[in-house]
Amino acid sequence: MKIPFNKEYYTGKEKEYLNDVIEKRKHTMGDGYYTKQVSRLLEEKFSVNKVFMTTSGTHALEMSVKLININPGDEIIIPSYTFPSTANAVLKNKAVPIFADIKPDNLNIDPKDIRKKITKRTKAIIPIHYAGIAADMEEIKRIAKEYNLYIIEDAAQAVNSKYRDQYLGTIGNLGCFSFHSTKNYISGEGGALLINEEDESLIKKAAVFREKGTNRLSFLKGEVDKYSWVEEGSSYLPSDLLMAFLYAQLEKMDEIKFKRKKIFEKYKEGLNNIISYRCIDKICRVPEDRQSNYNSFYIIFNENNVRDKAIELLKKVGITATFHYIPLHISEMGKKMGYKKGDLPVTERIAENIVRLPFYTQMTESKINYVIKNVKNIIKELN
């Protein structure tokens, strides 16, 4: 049996909506019919003040940092255990990413380390929500309020997850989603910027920046009789073809989440007893005050060489399991910024010992059971 790490899931409506764009609407540019439908769906589902669809989660992050009036040399605290897009969004706006350690229980940024990293130049915090499980947002909000900092949520992996009663991406000042093909809800490439503050000037600024620095949106609303270049901007509008595809996905948002929850629960039930083995540190769990979108399922080993051997042995039986991020602070770029191994010990230990199991929406029970059986056999052998 061959089990890939990920497979794209289609609802069955994608072709219909794509054909509607091509045959009927004949408008493939940005901000067409389906872009408006997707934006409205997200605003209503998550009770967001304003959603701007973007060409990627990366671009949503870049826009969000741009919107908080960064000056060169300002500092933004982020976890090192994240994708480079989080740091690149900071660097592209001429600010400095300050890497913080993560908590071992949920692999998200540690509020205690955030406090240690705050200086007079700190402007914002960008927590990510790893594997669709929320960071400790109550404490992060408390810190942000105390030091007058912005919160930009990198909720790329966490669309339709919750922290207590709030959807992730809606808790900070700004939130960012990704609809990359590796995520739960996909359009190949695509993202969204969520503006959670009721600040019309912020919305107008975002619209101008997203529309290549022009006031085109004001023109389309009839607020001005012509549009022109008014300030710096870029082109972050996704094609309406991408949004038609995404609309088919988001219509089935909760159905997809339920399918993934069943896979997660199967893994958790089937692998719960492996934590008794000395080579295993922990398996993925969702805290009681959080609701996941079930983005992935991971195992943390106690030793790197055992982790690597487990991945190798799983591959031999047709199962593609993988590790995840190389911590940004010990990457080539991180070293150029003055970081070194040992600076963030929890991040480094997790990165060296994590294994993510195959996880995709249409995964069958027989495939889940095959993975569970082989993981247990291999761990028993390695132990």
Beta strands, then each sheet from edge to edge (+ up, - down):
strand 1: 50-54
strand 2: 75-79
strand 3: 96-100
strand 4: 122-125
strand 5: 150-154
strand 6: 162-163
strand 7: 166-167
strand 8: 174-178
strand 9: 191-195
strand 10: 280-283
strand 11: 290-291
strand 12: 298-301
strand 13: 354-356
sheet 1: 1+ 9- 8+ 5+ 4+ 2+ 3+
sheet 2: 7+ 6- 11+
sheet 3: 10+ 12- 13+
end
